[in-house]
Amino acid sequence: MAAQPLSPTSTFPSLFCTNTNGVGFYKFGAFFHSHHVSVSSSSSFSMAKPNQSISRLCYSPTHFAKSGNGCSWIQDNSSCHGVAASVERYQGSVCHALPTKPAQVSILEDLFEFICSGPLIEKLGLTPTNVADAIDKWLAYGSYLCRLFKVNEMELTIPQKARFYHYYIPVFFWCEDQISQHHSSFKEGEEIPPLVIGFSAPQGCGKTTLVYALNYLFEVTGRKSAMVSIDDFYLTAEGQAQLRESNPGNALLEYRGNAGSHDLELSVETLTALSKLTKEGLKMKVPRYDKSAYSGRGDRADPSTWPEVEGPLTVVLFEGWMLGFKPLPTEAVTAVDPQLEIVNNNMKAYYDAWDKYIGAWIVIKINDPSCVYYWRLQAEIAMREAGKPGMSDEEVRDFVSRYLPAYKAYLPTLYKEGPSGSDPKRLLVVEIDEQRNPILGY
């Protein structure tokens, strides 16, 4: 069953109620020592005078498993299990259990101050007043994310709160603003193609989970979106074999991943078709790749398994580890690894196949590419511990080694100049730490 748009009285009946005088309120105990929130019967928040406290009320918690999706920010331990579990949960059913019993909780002031302390707030131009004015949305989005990841919103750990309120929700607000700017560039009556937002981020840093969270928030707010990855455009197993045979001895092209291992014609066809899904009833299937085929070498998934998207699309979320990489002078890449020369030449065709379709960019920045190895190792160890097939430590080291040269060669330019053709006003750079949490936005 499709999720419904936000409605304080239907979507969150457990959060919104009326008193004996017919005045509506959210069941959160709240008072702000510097900025206070009052709630009218229309459920919109407004600023109250300082020191005018609101009575402490009680809030009914949702009841979810504490185990989360296996990521360190979901669990209480520090072992990251990757994004597979969260993706599986999103593709399957999402828990929509509603609270049944009230429980006393800490005041809303704590959450308000936590939101305002986020590293992206200043970058997004938000002030405490802005946050207070939109606090109903913050609460609603936070509740939805708790449902998606099956965590108890009344028992969130600091890493969980940071992931939701310092990262996913601020980025979602930024995406909404970009969509508004995109729509304003068209005249009344014109067909508006979906905005393509590109997510460039190294492997293992959590971009897939971020995209799934954003996609879900678009869904529950009543807007249609599509998710696409550069992985969807890998060559078929046959095409990859031909690439390997044409470049004997080049470890960077032996397996899928680097520039040259993608079907750029398919990506142009797919992104063009998505841009035309502007009306009700228009549908198309989006390609998917099966990484488990041929003992892990991979192959394009059977078209019968491809997900279908339907118009009118508002946004396309396009993610990939090398989105926005620019070809460099030959001597610059060969100084990193001589095998990069052919990869660099292949990259010259990628702008027209990928980047030119992207209207807004989110770049996830890391300080040390070696984090990719540790993140991947954590994920594979977790898979093995769960009884699932996983790479050995040595296989992980070999796998990541095929990507590190590209990271070392191209990331500095990406971070300094931004993706090819990107508008600085439509670019959000989020720097994350080794725990994948944002520490800076600019």
N, C-alpha and C positions, 0 to 999 in steps of 0.2 A: 504494500500500500504506500502510495507516494506521500511524502511528508507535506504538511500543510503550511501555508504562510504564517508568519507570526501574528498572534492575536492574544492580547493579555487576558481576554475572558474565555477563549476557547482552547488555545494551545497551552496555556498555563493556568488552568482553573485552580490548581492547588496553590498558586502563588498570589493570585489576585482575588480579592473578595470585597465585600462591602460591610460597613458597620450598620448599626441599627438606624442610623440617620441617612443611610443610603450613600455614604461617602466611600469611594473606592480606595483601597490601599494594597500595597504589596506586603506580604507577611514577612518582613525583614525588620528586625530591631535596628534603628538607625538614628544617629545624630552626629553631625560634623562639627568639630570645634571651630572651624574657620569657614566651611561651606556646608550648608545644610540642604537636605532634599525634602520637599513636601510633595505629596501625591494627590492629585485631584481625581474626581470620578472618571475622567477621561483617560486615566492611567499615565498621563504625561508628567514628567518630573519638572519641578521649578525650583529656583533658588529661594531658600529661606534666609532670614536674617541670622547673622552669627549669634551663637549662644542660645538660639531658639531650638531647643532639642525636641526630637520627635519621640513619642513614647516607644519603649522597647516592646516589640511584638514577638511572636514566635513564628518559626518557619518550618515547614514540613519537608524533611529530607527525602530524596529519592533513594532507593535501595538497590545498589549495584555491587557487584563483586569488587573487592579491593585489588585483585590481582592485576587488572589493567591489561595492556596489550604486550607486555614483556619488555617495554623500553624503560630505561633507567628513570625517566621523568614520570613514568606511570607507576613503577614499583618502588618500594622503599630501598631496594638495593641499588648498586651502581652498575649492574651488568645490563648492557643494552642488547635486546634480542631482535633488533631490526624492526621493519615496518610490516612484515608479512601478516602478522596477526591482526593489526588494525585494518589493513586492506581487506582481509578476509571478512572481518566483522562488518565493514562498510558495505561490501558487496552482498552480504547476507542480510539478516534481519537486524534492525537497530532496536535496542530496548526502549520502549516508550512507557515504562512503568511510572506511575504518578505517586506522589507522596500520600500517605494515608494518616500518619500520626505526627502531630506537631512536636517540635523539640526546640529547646532554648539554644540559641547560637550566639556567637560573638557579633558585635554591632557592625553595621554596614560601613561605618567609618573606617574600619581596618581594611576592608576590601578597596574602598575608595582611595585610601592613601597608598595601598599596594599598587593599584592601577597607575596612579600618578607618578610613582617612582620608576616606572618602566623605562628602559633605555630607548624605546622608539617614540615615546610621547612627544619629546621636543622636536624630533625630526618630522613628525606628522603635523606639527604646528598646533598641538592640543594644549589646552590650559586646564587647570582644575575646574573652571567654570564649564568648559566644553564637556569634560568628562561627566560632571554632575548633570548637565542638561541631557546627556545621552545615557544616563546610568541604567535606564530600563533596558536599553539595547545591550549594554555590557552584561547585565544579569541574564537576559534571555539567551544571548549567544553562549555565555559560559555554561548555562544549564544544558543547552543543546550539545555542547562539546562533551560534557560529562556523560550524556546519554550515548553519544557516539563511541566514546572510549570506555564506557561502562565503569566509571569511577563514581564514588559517593561524593557529591558536591559539598557535603558538610564535613568531609574528612580529607580534603585535598592537602597533599603535602606541599611544601614550598616549591619543589621542582614542578609539580603539576600546576600550581597556580601560576608560576612563571611561564610555563609553556602556553597556557591558555590566555592569560591576561596581559602578559608582556610580549607575546609573540603572535599567536594565531589570530586573536581578535583585532589587535592593532593593524596587522597586515590586511585583514579582511576589510576594515574601515578604509585603508589606503586603496584597496582594489575597488571598493564602491565609489570612491572619489574619482578614480581613473575612468570608471565606466561613465560617470556623470559628465566628465570632460569630453569623453569620446562621443556621447550622445549630443552634446551641445555643439559639436562641429558639423552637424547635419541640419538641413533646413526642415521645417515642418512638412510632413507628408513624404519625405524621402525614406526609402528603406535603409535601415541601420544595420550593417553587418555586426556580428559579435566582435567585441574587443578581444584580441589575442594577447594574453599576458604571458610573457616568457619567464621561466624560473631557471636560472643558471646556478647550479650548485654542485659541489663535488659529491661523489658517491658516498653513501652512508651517513650524510649529514642531516638526514631527516626531511629532505625536500618532498619525497613521495607522500609522507604522512601529512606534511603541511598542505599539499595540494588536495589530498582527500578531505582534510578538515575544511578547507575553503570551499571545495565543491559541495560538501554537505551543508554548509551555512548558506550557500546560494540556493540550494534545494529547499531548505526549510523556510527561506524568506521569499519563496515563490518565483525564483528566476531559474531559467534553464541554462545549464553549463555543460561543457564537454571537457574531458581530460584526455590529453595526448602526451605521449612521451617519445623522445627520440628513439627509444628502444623499439617502438612500434614500427620503425622504418628500417630495421636491420635487413640486410640481404637475406634471401632464403638460404637454406643449408647448401644448396647447389651453387648459388652465387658466392657464398663465403668460401667454398672450396676452390672456386675459380680464382678468387682474389688471392688466396693463399698460394696457389700454384703459380700465379703471375708474379709473386713477390717472394721467391724462395729465400729463406734465411732471415727474413724481416719479422722479428718476433712481435712487432707492433701491429702487424696485419695478419698474423697467424690465426687469431680469433676475432670475434666481433668486438667493436668498441670504438676504435679510432676512426678518424675521417677516412673515408674510402670504403667502409664496411656498411654503408647505408644505401638504401634504394631512394635516391633523391627524387626520382620521377614519381614514386608513390607518395612521398611527402608533399610534393607540389599538388598532386591530384587531391589528396586528403584535405590539406589546408584550404585549398580553393573551394572545395565542395562545402566545407564547414562554414566558410564565409557567406555562402548563399542560403544557409538555413535561417531565413528571416521571417518565415510565415508558418502559421499553424498547419500541421499536416505533413510538412516536408520532413523526410527522414533519411538517414544514411547510416551505414555501419562503419565503425572506426577500426582500422587494423590493430591487431594485437600480435605479440611475439611470444613464442613458447620457449623459454630458456632451458627447460628440462629436456627438450627433444634431442635425439642423437647423443645420449649420455652427457648432456650438459653443453654440447656445442651449440644447440639451439636451432630453431627453424621458425618460419612464420606460422602462426596458428591457423588452423582451418577456418576459412571465412564464416562457416556456420556458427562458430563460437565468438565471433566479433560482437561487441556490444553495439546496440543501436541507439543513436541520439536523435532527438526530434526538435524541430524548430518551434517557435522562434528562439534561437540561442541568444543569450545575453553576453556570454563570455566563454572563451576557450582558454583553458589552463594548460600550457605547453611547457613541459619540464625536461631537463636533460643536463648531464654533467658537463657537456662541452658547448652548450648553447652560448652564442655570443663570442666564441673564440675567433680571433682574426688571424689570417695568414701573416707570417712575419718574413723578413729577409732571410734568405737561405742560410747565410752564415750564422744568424742568430739561433736558428733551430738546430743546425748541425753541431753547434758548440755544446748543446745540451745532450744530443744523441744523434749520430749520423743517420739512424733509421727514421728519424722524423722528417727527412727531406721529402720523401714521397707522400707522407701524411700531410705535410704542409702544402704541397702542390694540390692534393685532393681537396683541401679545405677551401680553395678559391671558389669552388662551385656552391658552397654551403650557404652563403648569404642569400642568394636568389631562391634557394630551396627552403630555407628556414627563417632566417632573421628578418627578412623584409616583410614578412607577414605579421610580425610582432609590434604591437602598438605601445605596450608598456612593459617594463622590465623589473624583475626582482632578482638581484644578485646576492647570493649567500656567500659571504666571504669567510675564509679560514686563514689563519696565520701560518700554519705548517701543513703542507700536503701529506706528511707522514701520518696525520690523523686518519686518513682514509684507510691505511693499513690496519690500525687498531680498531676502527669502527667495523671494518669488514671481519676482522678476526673475532670480535665480540659476537657478531651475528652468527658466524659459522659455529663457534663453540656452543652457543645457545641452541642451534639447530641439532647439533650432535647430542647434546644433553637431553633434548626432547625426543630423541630416537629417530630424527629425520636425517636424510643424507646431507652431509655437509663436507666442505673441503677441509683437508688437513691444514695444519699451520703452514707447511711448506707450499701447499697448493695455493693458499691465500697469498703468501708472499709472491709467488710467481704471477698470480692473477693481477695483483695490484701493480706489480712492476711494469706491466704493459701499459698502464695509464699514467704513471708518475712522470715520465718524460714530457707528456703533453701538459700536465699540470705545471711543471717547472717552467716550461717554455711560454705558455699562454696566459696563465693566471695573472702575472704582474701587469700585463698590458690591459687585461680585462678590468682589473681593479683600478688602474690608473685612468683609463680612457673610457671605460664603459663598453658595452657591445656595439658592434658596427651599426651606424645609423640611429643610435638611440638618442632620445631627447633627454637632457639632464633633468628636466622638469617631470619626466615620466619614468624616472629611474629611482628605485629604492634599493640601497645597499644595506644589507643587514649583516653585521659581523657577529659570528658566533664563537663560543668557546669550545673546549674539548668535550663538554657535556651537551653540546648542540643547543645551548641557550644563547639568546641574543645578548650581546654586551654593548653594542653601539649601532646606531643607525645614522646614515648620512646620504 
